[in-house]
Every structure is written in C-alpha cells, then in structure tokens.
C-alpha cells in the first residue's frame, strides 16, 4: 500500500508539472505600432540627423519554457536622413570662393528583420518578458536622387545639385522588455520597448560616412493573438 501511495504521489506531481508547463506555453502572432527615435552622429566633418518617425512591427513568437522562447520579427518605418558638411575649407592658395554645404535631406524607408530570444514569467493574466537578438536593417531611399544645396560668396542665393542615393544594409543588435496582458483567452495587449544598436547608414556617396554607432529607441503598443 505504501508503494502504491508513493507511485500515486509521483503520478499526481507529474500531471501537475505537465499541466503547468502546458499552461505556460504560448504561440502567438502580434502587430504593434511604435515611434522610432534615433540619435544624431557626428564624425569625419559630417553631421547626420535622422528624423523621428512612426512604424509598425509584426511578430511570430513561441514560448515553451520560462527561460526559453524565441520570435521572428519584421518592422517598417520611415527613416529620412539629413547630412550636413560641418566645414568646407578652400585649398591653400586657391582664388576661388569657399563653398558652405547646407543640409542634404534624403527620404528613405527602413525595413528590419530580426530573430530574438525571449525570457518570461507568467503571473495570472500577465506575462512580463525580456528579449535580446540580432538582425539586419535595410535603409532604402525613396528616390534614386536627392538634392544637395551649396552656397558661396558669388552665389548667396545658393544652387541645388542632384546627387545619387544608395541602399545600405547594416547588422543590428536588438534588446528590449515588455508586458503581455491577456484580456481574452486568445487575445491581449502587448506593451514593450525595443532598442536597436547599429552603424549609421550612409545613403549618398556625396559625404564620407560617419562610421559611428547610433541607437534607435522604439516604444510600442500592440495586440497579440494566441494560436
């Protein structure tokens, strides 16, 4: 009888553990809206000033254990850049007037694809989580040309010169944290913050690249559907 009692206790414990793990596991798809806020970089006599923008994120996520989950994401946002030559000195002995380069704006879109590791805990209908991963950012100019404006002493009204643009691809490190709030059995809200660390894109050959790391902060609000 004692052996049977021990066996039943082990059996009940196993059922409890498996049931808990099944309740913890989650596979979902999610869509979020976010704001992209990127810092300015300055190097090699060039200042690069990205514009802030709104964007959207799609996620496919699976969490099987408290400390092991993964996801794949795709995001899109406008990523306009403005390049300014900080100084343009005339060569020694030159008789020509010096030119001062004004800001050269480049309209562009940013596409990002990432693969992330997820760690989370489940507390009733709440699931706080953290994430870390890597991916690629593709900055694609909207047009094949941009306008570069330069002024001089002889031409104070300035002149606009067309310059070619180019697409860039940069690897990115991704990190973040957030909270899933279950509202219905298969539907909930997802609040999260994601950060991207990558090298600033050079979308025109007119300027030397700043070749410096920049950071984009992305606070997000979205919904998820549990499969």
C-alpha positions as CSV (number, residue, x, y, z in Angstrom):
1,X,0.0,0.0,0.0
2,X,2.8,2.4,0.8
3,X,4.4,1.8,-2.6
4,X,1.1,2.5,-4.3
5,X,0.8,5.7,-2.3
6,X,4.3,6.9,-3.4
7,X,3.5,5.9,-7.0
8,X,0.3,7.9,-6.9
9,X,2.1,10.9,-5.4
10,X,4.7,10.9,-8.2
11,X,1.9,10.5,-10.8
12,X,0.0,13.4,-9.4
13,X,3.1,15.6,-9.3
14,X,3.9,14.7,-12.9
15,X,0.4,15.6,-14.0
16,X,0.7,18.9,-12.1
17,X,4.1,19.8,-13.7
18,X,2.9,18.9,-17.2
19,X,-0.3,20.8,-16.8
20,X,1.6,23.9,-15.5
21,X,4.0,23.7,-18.5
22,X,1.1,23.4,-20.9
23,X,-0.5,26.5,-19.4
24,X,2.8,28.4,-19.6
25,X,3.5,27.6,-23.3
26,X,2.3,30.2,-25.7
27,X,2.5,30.6,-29.5
28,X,1.2,33.9,-30.9
29,X,1.2,36.5,-33.6
30,X,1.3,40.2,-32.8
31,X,1.1,43.6,-34.5
32,X,2.3,46.8,-32.9
33,X,2.7,50.4,-33.7
34,X,5.7,52.3,-32.4
35,X,7.7,55.5,-32.5
36,X,11.3,55.4,-33.8
37,X,13.6,57.9,-32.1
38,X,17.2,58.0,-33.4
39,X,20.2,60.0,-32.2
40,X,22.5,62.2,-34.2
41,X,26.0,61.1,-35.2
42,X,29.0,63.4,-36.0
43,X,32.3,62.3,-37.5
44,X,34.6,62.9,-40.4
45,X,33.3,66.5,-40.8
46,X,29.7,65.3,-41.3
47,X,26.7,65.6,-39.0
48,X,23.9,63.0,-39.7
49,X,20.5,63.8,-38.3
50,X,17.8,61.1,-38.7
51,X,14.2,62.2,-38.4
52,X,11.8,60.7,-35.8
53,X,9.0,58.5,-37.4
54,X,6.2,56.1,-36.7
55,X,6.3,52.5,-37.7
56,X,4.8,49.0,-37.5
57,X,6.1,45.7,-36.2
58,X,4.9,42.1,-36.9
59,X,5.9,39.3,-34.6
60,X,5.6,35.5,-34.6
61,X,6.6,34.2,-31.1
62,X,6.7,30.9,-29.3
63,X,7.4,30.5,-25.6
64,X,7.8,26.9,-24.4
65,X,9.6,27.3,-21.0
66,X,10.0,30.2,-18.6
67,X,13.6,31.0,-19.7
68,X,13.4,29.8,-23.3
69,X,11.3,31.4,-26.1
70,X,12.0,32.8,-29.5
71,X,10.5,35.0,-32.1
72,X,10.9,36.3,-35.6
73,X,10.0,39.9,-36.4
74,X,9.6,42.3,-39.3
75,X,9.3,46.1,-38.9
76,X,8.9,49.1,-41.2
77,X,9.3,52.9,-40.6
78,X,10.3,56.0,-42.5
79,X,14.0,56.7,-42.0
80,X,14.7,60.1,-43.5
81,X,18.3,61.3,-43.1
82,X,19.8,64.8,-43.2
83,X,23.5,65.2,-43.9
84,X,25.4,68.5,-43.2
85,X,29.0,69.3,-44.0
86,X,30.4,70.9,-40.9
87,X,33.3,72.6,-42.7
88,X,34.5,73.1,-46.2
89,X,37.8,74.8,-46.5
90,X,39.4,76.1,-49.7
91,X,42.7,74.6,-50.7
92,X,45.8,76.7,-49.8
93,X,46.4,79.4,-52.4
94,X,43.0,78.9,-54.1
95,X,41.5,82.0,-55.7
96,X,38.0,80.5,-55.8
97,X,35.5,81.3,-53.0
98,X,34.8,78.7,-50.4
99,X,31.5,76.8,-50.5
100,X,29.4,76.1,-47.5
101,X,27.4,72.9,-47.7
102,X,23.9,73.1,-46.3
103,X,21.8,70.1,-45.1
104,X,21.2,67.5,-47.8
105,X,18.0,65.6,-46.9
106,X,17.4,62.0,-48.2
107,X,14.0,60.4,-47.9
108,X,14.2,56.7,-47.1
109,X,12.4,53.7,-45.6
110,X,13.8,51.3,-43.1
111,X,13.0,47.6,-43.2
112,X,14.2,45.4,-40.3
113,X,14.2,41.6,-39.8
114,X,15.3,40.1,-36.5
115,X,15.5,36.8,-34.6
116,X,15.2,37.2,-30.8
117,X,15.5,35.1,-27.6
118,X,12.7,35.6,-25.1
119,X,12.7,35.1,-21.3
120,X,9.4,35.5,-19.5
121,X,7.3,34.5,-16.5
122,X,3.5,34.1,-16.3
123,X,1.6,35.7,-13.4
124,X,-2.2,35.2,-13.8
125,X,-3.1,37.0,-17.0
126,X,0.2,39.0,-17.1
127,X,3.4,37.9,-18.7
128,X,6.4,40.2,-18.3
129,X,9.3,39.4,-20.7
130,X,12.7,40.5,-21.8
131,X,14.3,39.9,-25.2
132,X,17.7,40.0,-26.9
133,X,18.6,39.2,-30.5
134,X,20.1,40.3,-33.8
135,X,19.0,41.2,-37.3
136,X,19.5,43.3,-40.4
137,X,18.3,46.8,-41.2
138,X,17.8,47.7,-44.8
139,X,17.6,51.5,-45.5
140,X,16.1,52.1,-48.9
141,X,16.0,55.7,-50.4
142,X,12.6,56.6,-51.7
143,X,14.2,58.1,-54.9
144,X,17.4,57.5,-56.8
145,X,18.3,61.2,-56.3
146,X,18.4,63.7,-53.6
147,X,19.1,67.5,-53.6
148,X,22.3,68.9,-52.2
149,X,22.3,72.7,-51.7
150,X,25.5,74.7,-51.7
151,X,26.1,78.4,-51.3
152,X,29.1,80.7,-52.0
153,X,30.1,84.3,-51.8
154,X,29.4,84.7,-55.5
155,X,26.1,82.8,-55.3
156,X,24.4,83.8,-52.0
157,X,21.0,82.5,-53.3
158,X,22.5,79.0,-53.4
159,X,22.2,76.4,-56.0
160,X,20.6,72.9,-55.8
161,X,22.6,70.0,-57.2
162,X,21.1,66.5,-57.7
163,X,23.1,63.6,-56.2
164,X,22.6,59.9,-56.4
165,X,21.4,57.8,-53.4
166,X,22.1,54.2,-52.5
167,X,20.6,51.4,-50.4
168,X,22.5,50.3,-47.3
169,X,22.3,47.1,-45.2
170,X,23.5,47.1,-41.6
171,X,23.6,44.4,-38.9
172,X,21.8,45.4,-35.7
173,X,21.8,44.3,-32.0
174,X,18.3,44.2,-30.5
175,X,17.2,44.3,-26.9
176,X,14.0,45.1,-25.0
177,X,11.4,44.3,-22.4
178,X,7.7,44.4,-22.2
179,X,4.4,43.0,-20.8
180,X,1.7,40.8,-22.3
181,X,-1.7,41.5,-20.7
182,X,-4.3,38.8,-21.5
183,X,-7.8,40.3,-22.0
184,X,-9.5,37.2,-23.5
185,X,-8.4,33.5,-23.8
186,X,-6.7,34.2,-27.1
187,X,-6.4,38.0,-27.3
188,X,-4.4,40.5,-25.3
189,X,-2.4,43.7,-25.3
190,X,1.4,43.8,-25.7
191,X,3.3,46.8,-24.3
192,X,7.1,46.8,-25.0
193,X,10.2,48.8,-25.5
194,X,12.8,47.8,-28.1
195,X,16.2,49.3,-28.8
196,X,18.4,48.9,-31.9
197,X,22.2,49.4,-31.9
198,X,23.8,49.7,-35.4
199,X,26.1,51.8,-37.5
200,X,24.5,54.9,-39.1
201,X,23.6,54.4,-42.8
202,X,25.3,56.5,-45.5
203,X,22.6,56.9,-48.2
204,X,24.6,59.1,-50.6
205,X,28.2,58.9,-51.8
206,X,28.5,62.7,-51.6
207,X,29.5,62.6,-48.0
208,X,32.0,60.5,-46.1
209,X,30.2,58.1,-43.8
210,X,30.2,59.0,-40.1
211,X,31.0,55.3,-39.5
212,X,29.7,55.6,-35.9
213,X,27.2,53.5,-34.0
214,X,23.8,55.0,-33.4
215,X,20.8,54.0,-31.4
216,X,17.0,53.8,-32.2
217,X,14.5,53.7,-29.3
218,X,11.1,52.2,-30.1
219,X,8.3,52.3,-27.5
220,X,5.5,50.1,-28.8
221,X,1.8,49.3,-28.2
222,X,0.1,46.4,-29.9
223,X,-2.2,43.4,-29.7
224,X,-1.4,39.7,-29.8
225,X,-3.5,36.7,-30.8
226,X,-2.6,33.4,-29.2
227,X,-2.8,30.4,-31.6
